[in-house]
Amino acid sequence: MSVSRVVELEGHIIDSGMMQAAFGIVMDQGGSFDVEEFEIGRRKDEESYARLLVTADTEDDLQRIVHDLHQQGANPADPDDATLERAPDDRVVPQGFYSTTNHPTQIRYDGEWIDVEDAEMDCAVVVEETDGADAAANGRSAVRARTRTLNAVEAGDLVVTGESGIRVQPPERPRGQEGAFGFMQGGVSAERPSKSTIRQIAGAIEETRAEGGTVLVVAGPAVIHSGARDDLARLVEGGYVDALSIGNGFAVHDVERALYGTSLGVNTETLDHARGGHQHHIYAISEIIRAGGIEAAVEAGRLDSGVMYECVANDVPYVIAGSIRDDGPLPGTITDAVEAQEAIREQAHEADMVLMLSTLLHSVAVGNCLPSTTRVVCVDIDPATVTQLLDRGSAQAVGMVTDIGTFVPLLAAELLADGQGATEAGT
């Protein structure tokens, strides 16, 4: 005997491909569907609605289909409240807990829909119940729902389980998008005109600033090796970078360039291998340790140029995440992986736009912490970098396949035209 469930799709479900994806999920998993209701938005600003009766042979088959539909934004009609269970121990979640997507999510609690704070993929949802009077005094609801990594779950936390009473809303792609972000339709291509695309990215950065948003730059050592260091430093100085997320290697080679004129022992202007240049990055680390850290080196006048210098001089916060292959590392590098992840997560949740510059692993790490509503541009000479970012769930990312040493100077030229900084060129 077959089993059925009714699901609903709302929004720009045709233009975004949501409806097509939903049909494919049902058929690919051996189910069937009937369209019980379908209302088409006939204007650019009108949304569509579809009501589907999904049928499968067994309850398990139906659950798998509904789960995958849910990830695409198809939500059960007439939902019950979300199911809550107590975490039995620290870092232990109830079996069958709801694992989040990075899309905006709501849970149904006592008949009301509540936004889940800090949308992020691969987390649990924890519900916090507080005294009504205390909540009113603090200007917030008596019930809050927020994402929690498994490491952060504590014994007794109320954790959402199953998929009942959960509503997911993937970003949509309505027709006729305008403004600087109209070009951000996802995907990766080496065939987009570079100059016009860079101009659009510059416009997107300006638009983010005009809206009062923040721009996070995620950069790899290739930015330094390719000779783009000075232009990224100019963008920091000009106010176009609100936060920086990097690895130890980026900071080391930026400092090496300032102290010895090389990156990995190579002069980035002449491309000559300096005599004894293979030692320069170790010497650079030693000098920063001797000074007491990057900030202390800037204050002492020992470090007077580069990206790290501009971050310190302009109060731009940065996170240096360590890895097992690091030399040194520099003082201030977060060598504890969980601690580094938390620092990156804080940056990611505050960012409105993220610019990922030639770093595969760091881009994926930051992408894992981002909600799908954050605008992401990934630039790399290797299209596989962007492809892997998309495959890991950052479907909102757009990619530009080009040399980072060409991209950053051209972007700086667009944003810093006529030598103007962000104060003059921005809002």
C-alpha positions, 0 to 999 in steps of 0.5 A: 500500500502506497503512502502520500504527503502534500508539499508546497512550493512558493516563490519564483519557483520556475525561474529559480529551477526549484519546481524542475528540481522537485520533479526530478527528485521525486522521479529519480527516487522512484516516487510519483506526484500529482500537481493539485494546485498551480498558480503561475506568477505572470509578472516579473514581481509575482511569485508562483505557488504549487501544491504537490501530492507526493506518493511512494511505495513505503514510508521510508521511501517517502521520508527520503523523498520529502527530506530531499524536497525539503532541502530544495525549499518544498515544505509540507502543507499543514505542518505540525510543531517541530519535534524537540528532544533534550541532548543527553550529554555535551556534544551528543545530539538526539538520534534523528536530529535535524541537520541544517542547510545554509538556507534561511530556516524557520521552525514552528513552535507553539503554532508560530514560525520562528526564524533560526538565527545564524543560518549555517550548513551541517549544524543542529538547531537548538531552541532556547526557552526563557522567562517571558518577563526576562525576555521582554526586559531584554527586548527579545522573544521568549523563544529563540532558535539558533544553529549550533555546531555539534561541539557546542551542544550541551547536555539538556539543550532542546534540539530539533529532531526529524523534519516536521515543523521546519521551513527552508527558504532557498534564495531565489532568482527572480526575472529582471534582477537589476543593480550590481548584483544582477550578474551573480547568477551562480556557476563558474566560467572562463569565458566571461569578459574579464574587464566587464566582470571585474567592473561588476564585482567592483559595483557589487562591493560599492553596493554592499558598502552603500547598504551599510554591509561589510566585505570579508576577503579570504586570501591565499598566498598566491596573492602575494606570490603573483605580485598583487599584494600592494593592490590588496593593501591599497584596497584595505587602506581605502576602506574596501576590506572590512575583515580579512581571513587568511592562513599563516602562509599569506601573512608570512609571505606578506611580511617577507615581502615587506622585510626582504622584497621577496615571496618564497625567496623570489623577487615578485618584480624581477622574478629573480631568486634572491641569494639565500632567499629560501631562508627569507620566510623563516627570517621573517617569522623570526623577526615578527616573533622578536618584535612581539607580534605583527601589531608590535612590529608595526608600532615599532616601525619594523613592519611598514608596508603590505596587507598586514601593515594596512590591517593594523594601521586601519583597524581592520580585523583579521583571523590567521588560521594555522595548519599542520604544514605551517612554519613558525607559525607567526604570533597570533596564528590560531593553531587550534582547529576548533578555535580557528573555526569559531573565529572564522564563523564569527567573521562569516556571520557578520559578512554581507559579501565575501571575496575569495581570492585564490585559495581552495581550502580556505574558501571551502572552510569559510564557505561552510560557515556562510548562509546562502544569502551572503554574496560570494565571489570566488576568483581562481586560475583553477575552475575546480576551486569554484566547482568544489565550493559549489559542490560543498553547498555554497550554491550562491557563489559565482566564479571568475577563472583568471590569474589573481595577479591580474584580477586584484590590480584591475579591481583596485583600479576600478575601486580606487579610480583617480586615487580616491579612497573609499571615503570619497568613492563610497557612500 
